[in-house]
Amino acid sequence: MHPQASTSGYLVANDETTGHDLFMPQDAAELIPTRASLIDRLKNWQDQASWQEFFDTYWKLIYGIARKSGLTDFEAQDVVQETMASVAKHMPLFTYNPAIGSFKCWLLNMTRWRVADQLRKRGPINPHARSGESPSGTGTRETERVADPASLNLDEIWEAEWEHNLLAAAITNVKRRSDPQKYQIFDLYVNKECAPEKIARIFNIAVDQVYLIKHRVTELIKEEVKRLEKEMT
């Protein structure tokens, strides 16, 4: 992908694999600046830690968009793999410039094209098939077999999924770096809604310690969300 500035207030780019032109708005109010550090690290295919962090953060987001676009589980998994492959292919030549477009928007369009590719593989809807009838006789409803991309507001879905997955990625990262027992206490209190007195008895600690651990892990998650917002939006 080779972005080019346009006098019309848009960033114009082309996806070499599909030939599609992409027009991304340059309105600063609509774009969240992206720090170049992660993108620069991703240019090195040998940096497995950065690529693992990228995959862990984005795969659920891409998968969720694919599923909400009407794709099956298998097709959505293909979209994840193909989008990741496209990112890897274009990353060495990707030039980050927050003044003309966000990485977040670029990734959305990469995902959008891969979803469209999957829908094209299905072939056209048979206009003569009766409602709810599968022309192949498999019992799959026609309305379930093919989604109408035009009826989906992928930008809104993407934004909602983005926020949800950013939080999920932050929690995963904090859990990985935290003391297992302290995270278990946090999980029991916050997610399992166990009474703090019961948790204190299980781990033989004071109730005040339960509250303190919950507070500290919550703060770590908030800090990680902020870090990911800077790194990955």
C-alpha positions, 0 to 999 in steps of 0.5 A, a space after each residue: 500500500 502506497 499512501 498519497 496525500 490528496 488536495 481534496 482532504 483525503 488520503 488516497 491509497 491502493 491495495 495492490 492485492 485487490 486494486 481497490 482505491 482507499 479514501 481515508 478522511 484527513 480530519 484530525 478530529 476523526 483520526 486518533 494519532 498512532 505512535 510509530 514505535 509499534 509499526 516500526 517494530 513490525 517492519 522486522 519480521 524477526 521481532 516475534 514479540 511485537 508480532 505476537 502482541 499485534 496478533 493478540 490485540 487485533 485478531 479478536 477484533 478482526 474476527 468479530 467484524 467478520 462474524 458480524 458481517 455475516 461470515 461463518 466461523 471458518 470464513 471469519 478465521 480465514 479473514 483473520 489469517 488473510 488480514 494478518 498476511 496482508 499486514 505482514 506483506 505491506 508493513 515493510 513498505 508502510 509509511 506512517 504519517 499521522 497527518 494524513 491517515 491512521 493505522 486504525 483506519 488502514 487496518 479497518 479497510 484491510 479487514 473490509 476487503 478480506 471480508 468482501 473477498 470471502 463474500 465473493 467466494 460464495 457467489 451471487 444470490 439466486 434471485 429465483 430461490 424462494 425465501 428460506 430455501 437453499 438452492 443446494 438443498 443443504 437446508 441453509 437459509 439463503 438470507 443466512 448464506 449471504 450477507 449484504 455488506 451495504 446494509 452494515 455500518 462497519 465503521 460503527 461496528 469496528 469502533 465498538 469492537 475496537 474499544 471492547 478488544 482493546 480492554 480485553 487485550 489490556 486485561 490479557 497483558 496485565 494477567 500475563 505480567 501479574 502475580 497469579 495469586 493476586 490476579 486470581 483474587 482480582 478475578 474472583 472479586 471483579 469477574 466472579 463477584 465473590 464476596 471479599 470476606 470469602 476470598 480473604 478466607 480462601 487465601 488466608 489474607 485480610 479483607 483489606 488486602 482483597 480491596 487493595 489488590 483489586 485497586 492495584 490490578 484495576 489501575 494496571 489495566 487502566 494504564 495498559 489500556 492507555 498504552 495500547 491506545 497510544 501504540 495501536 490506534 
